[in-house]
Amino acid sequence: MNFSEKLKKFMENSVDASKEFLEKAADQAQIWGEMGKLKIEILQLRSKAQALTTKLGTEVYTLLIEKNEPMIGASTPEVEPIIKELAHLDKLIDEKEALYKAKGGKESDLNEKDRK
């Protein structure tokens, strides 16, 4: 094989390797984008759940102290919808976290206090 044939073969191999590298890089960039979106969704859901937990505590306090209710349970009309919404949010958070981890994400990436 002469020099020009070797050079031509080298260039063909380089182009193929570059294409393969770029395809892999594009795939990885898409995965990182999906992970970023999932992380934002998880943090938003957690924030909403925290706000609902505060609302639940406020409602329970109001019923016990201000309205002097002797018994409060999960089926109490004032707290039942909040508890159901919290259960729904918990399920969504679990699903999103599982997807995040399946794409290679770490639990520690989702915990804001671990990042400080």
C-alpha positions in Angstrom: 0.0 0.0 0.0 1.5 3.3 -1.0 1.5 6.5 1.0 -1.7 8.1 -0.6 -3.6 4.9 0.0 -2.5 4.8 3.6 -3.5 8.4 4.1 -6.9 7.9 2.4 -7.6 4.9 4.7 -6.4 6.9 7.8 -8.8 9.8 6.9 -11.7 7.4 6.3 -11.1 5.8 9.7 -10.8 9.2 11.3 -14.1 10.4 9.9 -15.8 7.2 11.0 -14.4 7.6 14.5 -15.4 11.2 14.6 -19.0 10.4 13.6 -19.1 7.7 16.3 -17.8 10.1 18.9 -20.2 12.8 18.0 -23.2 10.4 18.1 -22.1 9.2 21.5 -21.6 12.8 22.7 -25.1 13.8 21.4 -26.7 10.8 23.2 -24.9 11.7 26.4 -26.0 15.4 26.1 -29.6 14.3 25.7 -29.3 12.0 28.8 -27.9 14.9 30.8 -30.7 17.2 29.6 -33.3 14.7 30.7 -31.6 14.3 34.0 -31.5 18.0 34.5 -35.2 18.3 33.8 -36.0 15.4 36.1 -33.9 17.0 38.9 -35.9 20.2 38.6 -39.2 18.4 38.6 -38.2 16.4 41.7 -37.1 19.5 43.6 -40.3 21.3 42.6 -42.4 18.3 43.8 -40.5 18.1 47.0 -41.0 21.8 47.6 -44.8 21.5 47.0 -44.9 18.5 49.4 -43.1 20.5 52.0 -45.6 23.4 51.6 -48.5 20.9 51.9 -47.0 19.4 55.0 -46.9 22.9 56.5 -50.5 23.5 55.5 -51.5 20.1 57.1 -49.7 21.1 60.3 -51.5 24.5 60.3 -54.9 22.8 59.8 -54.3 20.3 62.5 -53.2 23.1 64.9 -56.3 25.1 64.0 -58.6 22.1 64.6 -57.0 21.0 67.9 -56.3 24.4 69.5 -58.5 27.0 68.0 -61.6 24.9 67.3 -61.0 22.5 70.3 -61.7 19.4 68.2 -61.2 16.3 70.4 -60.4 13.8 67.6 -58.6 14.3 64.3 -57.9 11.6 61.9 -56.9 11.0 58.2 -60.6 11.1 57.3 -61.3 14.4 59.0 -62.8 16.6 56.2 -60.3 19.5 56.7 -57.2 17.3 56.4 -58.3 14.4 54.2 -57.7 16.2 50.9 -54.3 17.4 52.0 -53.2 13.9 53.0 -54.4 12.5 49.7 -52.5 15.1 47.8 -49.4 14.4 49.8 -49.7 10.7 49.1 -50.0 11.5 45.4 -47.0 13.8 45.4 -45.0 11.1 47.3 -45.7 8.6 44.5 -44.7 11.1 41.8 -41.5 11.9 43.6 -40.6 8.2 43.9 -41.3 7.7 40.2 -39.2 10.7 39.1 -36.3 9.7 41.5 -36.3 6.1 40.1 -36.1 7.5 36.5 -33.3 9.9 37.6 -31.3 7.0 39.2 -32.0 4.8 36.1 -30.3 7.4 33.9 -27.2 7.4 36.2 -28.1 10.1 38.7 -27.1 9.9 42.3 -29.3 10.5 45.3 -26.8 12.9 46.7 -27.3 15.1 43.6 -31.0 15.6 44.7 -30.3 16.6 48.3 -29.6 20.3 48.4 -28.2 20.3 51.9 -25.5 17.7 50.8 -24.3 20.2 48.1 -23.4 22.9 50.6 
